[in-house]
């Protein structure tokens, strides 16, 4: 999963902790703010400055949550805020050393269970939308915070995902993640993804 690549850094001026971590082809710079409330302007500026410098995909800001274990705000390379990030929740659960954690995000919550070798995530689909592409069930557009186009395929290794991802993203001004899913057996699947 790449969770062992988590690095610890210190930001003296803020008295916060800064980490770099990755999971499933997503990489993050993570700022643990504790009880400190950071302004949106600070988060946007931090994301714009640090994401490219540290060669990561997103910036995650952690603070205490009123009803869950932690609140996570997600900011992207362009300074925009995302509603959710599944891979980010895995990294945060690992970072906090928790095997059973509830993470609150902008419009959704995630329950993470497991350890550093095997984790599962449950998210409330109340805020999601799913629709078929071209009237076919093998291609779905799914928006659960982040937009995804999901293809059910026979063999994920037979497909040039990078080329498809670049081509499809030209049609989506804000970008879209592309996921290939191959069923192995029962409830076991292989997944490859292209991040917008």
C-alpha positions as CSV (number, residue, x, y, z in Angstrom):
1,X,0.0,0.0,0.0
2,X,2.9,2.3,0.4
3,X,1.9,3.3,3.9
4,X,5.4,2.6,5.1
5,X,6.6,5.7,3.2
6,X,5.1,8.0,5.8
7,X,7.6,10.6,6.8
8,X,7.5,13.0,9.8
9,X,8.5,16.7,9.5
10,X,8.0,19.5,11.9
11,X,6.7,23.0,11.3
12,X,8.0,25.0,14.2
13,X,6.1,28.2,13.5
14,X,2.7,26.6,13.6
15,X,3.4,24.1,16.3
16,X,1.8,21.5,14.0
17,X,3.1,18.3,12.5
18,X,3.6,17.8,8.8
19,X,3.8,14.4,7.2
20,X,4.2,13.0,3.7
21,X,2.4,9.7,2.9
22,X,1.1,7.7,0.0
23,X,-1.5,5.0,-0.7
24,X,-2.7,3.2,-3.9
25,X,-1.0,5.7,-6.2
26,X,-2.1,8.8,-4.3
27,X,0.4,10.8,-2.4
28,X,-0.3,13.4,0.3
29,X,1.2,16.1,2.4
30,X,-0.6,16.0,5.7
31,X,-0.8,18.8,8.3
32,X,-1.9,17.7,11.7
33,X,-3.4,20.9,13.2
34,X,-4.7,19.4,16.5
35,X,-7.1,22.0,18.0
36,X,-5.7,24.9,15.8
37,X,-8.3,26.3,13.4
38,X,-6.6,27.3,10.1
39,X,-8.2,29.7,7.7
40,X,-9.3,28.6,4.2
41,X,-6.8,31.1,2.8
42,X,-4.0,29.5,4.7
43,X,-5.0,26.0,3.5
44,X,-5.2,27.2,-0.2
45,X,-1.8,28.9,0.0
46,X,-0.3,25.9,1.8
47,X,-1.6,23.5,-0.9
48,X,-0.5,25.7,-3.8
49,X,3.0,26.0,-2.3
50,X,3.7,22.5,-0.9
51,X,1.9,20.1,-3.2
52,X,4.1,20.8,-6.2
53,X,7.3,21.3,-4.1
54,X,6.9,17.9,-2.4
55,X,5.6,16.2,-5.6
56,X,2.3,15.0,-4.0
57,X,-1.3,14.9,-5.2
58,X,-3.2,16.6,-2.4
59,X,-2.9,18.4,0.9
60,X,-4.8,16.9,3.9
61,X,-5.5,19.0,7.0
62,X,-6.4,17.2,10.2
63,X,-8.1,18.6,13.2
64,X,-10.3,17.3,16.0
65,X,-13.8,16.4,15.1
66,X,-16.8,17.0,17.3
67,X,-18.5,13.7,16.7
68,X,-15.8,11.5,15.1
69,X,-12.1,10.6,15.6
70,X,-10.8,13.3,13.2
71,X,-11.9,15.8,10.7
72,X,-10.0,15.8,7.4
73,X,-10.0,18.7,4.9
74,X,-8.7,18.0,1.4
75,X,-7.1,20.6,-0.9
76,X,-5.9,20.1,-4.4
77,X,-3.0,21.4,-6.6
78,X,-5.2,24.3,-7.9
79,X,-6.3,25.3,-4.4
80,X,-9.8,23.8,-4.7
81,X,-11.3,21.8,-1.9
82,X,-12.5,18.3,-2.4
83,X,-15.4,16.7,-0.6
84,X,-13.7,13.3,0.2
85,X,-10.6,11.2,-0.4
86,X,-10.8,7.4,0.2
87,X,-7.0,6.8,-0.1
88,X,-6.3,9.8,2.2
89,X,-8.5,8.2,4.9
90,X,-6.3,5.0,4.7
91,X,-3.1,7.1,5.2
92,X,-4.6,9.1,8.0
93,X,-5.8,5.9,9.8
94,X,-2.3,4.5,9.5
95,X,-0.8,7.8,10.6
96,X,-2.9,7.8,13.8
97,X,-2.2,4.2,14.5
98,X,-5.9,3.3,14.6
99,X,-7.4,0.1,13.5
100,X,-11.0,1.3,13.9
101,X,-11.4,5.0,13.0
102,X,-14.2,7.4,11.9
103,X,-13.0,10.2,9.7
104,X,-15.3,13.2,9.0
105,X,-14.8,15.1,5.7
106,X,-16.6,18.0,4.1
107,X,-19.8,16.2,3.1
108,X,-19.2,12.6,4.0
109,X,-17.8,10.3,6.7
110,X,-15.7,7.2,6.4
111,X,-15.2,4.2,8.7
112,X,-11.8,2.5,8.4
113,X,-11.1,-0.9,9.9
114,X,-8.0,-3.0,9.7
115,X,-4.2,-2.7,10.1
116,X,-1.2,-1.7,8.0
117,X,-1.5,-4.9,5.9
118,X,-5.2,-5.0,5.2
119,X,-7.9,-2.2,5.5
120,X,-11.5,-1.7,4.6
121,X,-13.4,1.5,4.1
122,X,-17.1,2.2,4.4
123,X,-18.5,5.5,3.2
124,X,-22.1,6.8,3.3
125,X,-23.4,6.8,-0.2
126,X,-26.1,9.4,0.6
127,X,-24.0,12.1,-1.1
128,X,-23.1,10.0,-4.1
129,X,-24.4,9.8,-7.6
130,X,-24.0,6.9,-10.0
131,X,-25.0,6.8,-13.7
132,X,-24.3,4.4,-16.6
133,X,-22.2,5.6,-19.4
134,X,-23.7,5.1,-22.9
135,X,-26.4,3.0,-21.3
136,X,-24.0,0.2,-20.4
137,X,-23.4,-1.2,-16.9
138,X,-19.7,-1.9,-17.7
139,X,-19.0,1.8,-17.6
140,X,-20.2,4.0,-14.7
141,X,-19.8,7.6,-13.7
142,X,-19.6,7.7,-9.9
143,X,-19.3,10.9,-7.9
144,X,-18.7,10.3,-4.2
145,X,-16.9,13.5,-3.4
146,X,-14.4,12.8,-6.1
147,X,-15.5,12.1,-9.7
148,X,-14.7,8.6,-11.1
149,X,-15.3,6.8,-14.3
150,X,-15.4,3.1,-13.5
151,X,-15.0,0.3,-16.0
152,X,-15.6,-3.3,-15.3
153,X,-13.1,-5.2,-17.4
154,X,-12.0,-8.8,-18.0
155,X,-8.2,-8.1,-17.5
156,X,-6.9,-4.9,-16.1
157,X,-3.4,-5.5,-17.4
158,X,-4.6,-5.6,-21.1
159,X,-5.5,-1.9,-21.0
160,X,-3.3,1.1,-21.5
161,X,-4.8,3.0,-18.6
162,X,-2.5,6.1,-18.8
163,X,-3.5,6.7,-22.5
164,X,-7.2,6.3,-21.7
165,X,-6.9,8.5,-18.6
166,X,-5.2,11.3,-20.5
167,X,-7.8,11.1,-23.4
168,X,-10.9,11.0,-21.2
169,X,-9.5,13.9,-19.0
170,X,-9.5,16.2,-22.0
171,X,-13.3,16.0,-21.9
172,X,-13.6,16.9,-18.2
173,X,-12.3,20.4,-17.4
174,X,-12.0,19.7,-13.7
175,X,-10.6,16.2,-14.3
176,X,-12.0,12.7,-13.5
177,X,-10.4,9.6,-12.0
178,X,-10.5,6.5,-14.1
179,X,-10.8,3.1,-12.4
180,X,-10.5,-0.4,-13.9
181,X,-12.1,-3.2,-11.9
182,X,-11.6,-6.9,-12.6
183,X,-13.5,-9.5,-10.6
184,X,-11.3,-12.3,-9.4
185,X,-13.7,-14.5,-7.3
186,X,-16.6,-13.9,-5.0
187,X,-16.0,-10.5,-3.4
188,X,-12.4,-10.2,-4.5
189,X,-11.4,-7.6,-7.1
190,X,-8.3,-6.1,-8.7
191,X,-8.4,-2.3,-9.2
192,X,-6.1,0.0,-11.1
193,X,-6.7,3.7,-11.2
194,X,-5.7,6.9,-13.0
195,X,-5.8,10.0,-10.9
196,X,-7.1,13.2,-12.5
